[in-house]
Every structure is written in structure tokens, then in C-alpha cells.
Amino acid sequence: MAQTKFDKQVEETAESLAFGIGRFLAGRPMDGVKRTDATFWRSGTRVLAKAEGRVGRSSYRAGSQRLAFRITWLAAAGEGAYLVGRRPDTRWQMAQDLWENRDQTLAALETGGIGAASALTVGGVTYGLLTRKRRS
């Protein structure tokens, strides 16, 4: 029996999905193009000769680091979707409470903002000091 156009599309879609899941779980680049000499356990140090154009920073990361990053963001997105979909009337009530108590809300945001800015400053300075040899 000959395959119909629809059957071929379904087969190609299933194959692409399987390859995508495999690349995701292996920590490989999602487009399938290897640009650096990074492996699953070791970070990349150089760009491969076949790589064209600009090579992003994530291409230098080890596959295990990419996998951890992907799973973390996938879990965060799933948790966010779960929280948004669960009891929307409670979210609305909480938003109204924050709006009605603006002074306490702004005080909490100011304190949190100072802490976040401090953490980002320390992290940025540390990153700059640790990577200055790589950049020069």
C-alpha cells in the first residue's frame, strides 16, 4: 500500500518529535547543529571549523548543564501554569488585598529590590573577575 501525503506528514512529525525529545534529554543543541567541542560532561573550549556565524554562549556549556537548565525552566513553566489555573478567584482576591494595602506592599518590594540589586551586583562583579582572562 502506498503512503498518503497525510501519513507521510504524520510520520515526519513523529520523527521530528522523537529527535527533539532526544536532543532535549541529551543536552544537545535543539537545532541539531554542533558548534563547539562540548560533550555531555565537559564544557566546550573551541568553535568547530564547520560552525558558521555567531556561536552563542550556551553552545560552550556541557550537555549536563544545558539539561539542568532546560528541566528547571520546564518545571518552572509547568508550576506557573498550574498556579495560574488553580483557583483564579483566590488570585484575584490576593491582588485586591495587595492593591488595598499599598504601603505594606511597596515596603516589601523596596526591601526585596535592595536585596536583589545587591545579589546581582555581587554576582556580576564575581563573574567579571572570574572570566576576565577568557575575555582578553
Secondary structure per residue as TSV (DSSP state, phi and psi in degrees):
chain	resnum	aa	ss	phi	psi
A	1	M	-	360.0	137.9
A	2	A	-	-82.6	144.6
A	3	Q	-	-77.8	140.0
A	4	T	-	-83.7	168.9
A	5	K	H	-61.1	-40.1
A	6	F	H	-62.9	-43.0
A	7	D	H	-61.8	-39.4
A	8	K	H	-65.6	-40.8
A	9	Q	H	-64.0	-42.7
A	10	V	H	-62.3	-43.6
A	11	E	H	-64.0	-43.5
A	12	E	H	-65.6	-39.4
A	13	T	H	-65.1	-43.5
A	14	A	H	-63.7	-39.6
A	15	E	H	-65.7	-44.0
A	16	S	H	-62.8	-40.2
A	17	L	H	-63.7	-43.4
A	18	A	H	-63.3	-44.0
A	19	F	H	-64.2	-39.2
A	20	G	H	-63.6	-44.0
A	21	I	H	-64.1	-40.7
A	22	G	H	-62.4	-44.4
A	23	R	H	-64.9	-39.8
A	24	F	H	-59.9	-50.3
A	25	L	H	-73.8	-22.5
A	26	A	H	-88.1	-6.9
A	27	G	T	72.6	21.8
A	28	R	-	-86.7	163.2
A	29	P	-	-59.8	137.6
A	30	M	T	-69.5	-23.2
A	31	D	T	-85.7	-4.8
A	32	G	S	84.1	2.3
A	33	V	-	-99.4	118.5
A	34	K	-	-85.1	123.8
A	35	R	-	-111.0	-22.5
A	36	T	B	-128.5	177.4
A	37	D	S	-90.2	21.1
A	38	A	-	-69.1	144.2
A	39	T	-	-117.0	-170.2
A	40	F	S	-68.5	-37.6
A	41	W	S	-102.7	-15.7
A	42	R	S	-120.4	135.6
A	43	S	-	-71.3	153.9
A	44	G	-	-77.6	150.5
A	45	T	-	-121.2	-20.0
A	46	R	S	-144.7	159.8
A	47	V	B	-87.6	138.0
A	48	L	-	-72.0	153.5
A	49	A	T	-64.1	-30.9
A	50	K	T	-78.5	-11.3
A	51	A	-	-70.5	132.4
A	52	E	-	-113.6	145.4
A	53	G	S	77.4	-163.4
A	54	R	-	-78.0	138.3
A	55	V	-	-104.9	121.8
A	56	G	-	-71.9	163.0
A	57	R	G	-65.3	-32.2
A	58	S	G	-67.8	-20.5
A	59	S	G	-67.7	-23.7
A	60	Y	G	-83.4	-15.0
A	61	R	S	-72.7	150.8
A	62	A	-	-67.6	153.2
A	63	G	H	-60.4	-34.8
A	64	S	H	-65.6	-35.6
A	65	Q	H	-68.7	-41.2
A	66	R	H	-62.9	-42.0
A	67	L	H	-63.0	-44.0
A	68	A	H	-61.9	-41.6
A	69	F	H	-63.3	-45.6
A	70	R	H	-64.1	-44.5
A	71	I	H	-67.3	-37.5
A	72	T	H	-60.8	-48.2
A	73	W	H	-68.2	-35.0
A	74	L	H	-65.2	-42.8
A	75	A	H	-65.3	-40.8
A	76	A	H	-64.5	-40.5
A	77	A	H	-66.0	-41.0
A	78	G	H	-64.2	-42.6
A	79	E	H	-65.5	-40.0
A	80	G	H	-63.3	-42.6
A	81	A	H	-64.4	-38.4
A	82	Y	H	-64.5	-45.3
A	83	L	H	-68.1	-34.9
A	84	V	H	-69.6	-39.1
A	85	G	H	-78.5	-15.7
A	86	R	S	-91.3	121.2
A	87	R	-	47.8	71.0
A	88	P	H	-62.9	-26.3
A	89	D	H	-67.1	-31.5
A	90	T	H	-67.6	-40.8
A	91	R	H	-61.0	-42.3
A	92	W	H	-63.0	-42.3
A	93	Q	H	-64.5	-40.9
A	94	M	H	-64.6	-41.7
A	95	A	H	-63.0	-39.8
A	96	Q	H	-65.3	-40.1
A	97	D	H	-62.4	-41.3
A	98	L	H	-64.3	-39.0
A	99	W	H	-68.5	-37.8
A	100	E	H	-73.4	-29.6
A	101	N	T	-107.1	61.6
A	102	R	H	-63.8	-37.9
A	103	D	H	-63.0	-46.6
A	104	Q	H	-66.5	-37.3
A	105	T	H	-64.1	-46.7
A	106	L	H	-65.3	-37.1
A	107	A	H	-62.8	-42.4
A	108	A	H	-66.0	-40.3
A	109	L	H	-67.3	-36.3
A	110	E	H	-63.7	-47.3
A	111	T	H	-63.4	-44.4
A	112	G	H	-64.6	-37.0
A	113	G	H	-65.6	-39.6
A	114	I	H	-63.9	-43.4
A	115	G	H	-63.6	-42.6
A	116	A	H	-66.1	-41.7
A	117	A	H	-64.1	-38.7
A	118	S	H	-64.5	-44.5
A	119	A	H	-64.1	-41.1
A	120	L	H	-66.1	-37.6
A	121	T	H	-64.7	-48.8
A	122	V	H	-61.8	-43.6
A	123	G	H	-63.8	-41.7
A	124	G	H	-64.9	-42.7
A	125	V	H	-65.3	-42.9
A	126	T	H	-61.9	-45.5
A	127	Y	H	-61.4	-43.4
A	128	G	H	-61.5	-40.9
A	129	L	H	-69.8	-39.7
A	130	L	H	-74.7	-23.9
A	131	T	T	-111.0	12.8
A	132	R	H	-68.3	-32.2
A	133	K	H	-68.8	-35.3
A	134	R	H	-68.4	-31.3
A	135	R	H	-84.4	-19.0
A	136	S	-	-97.1	360.0
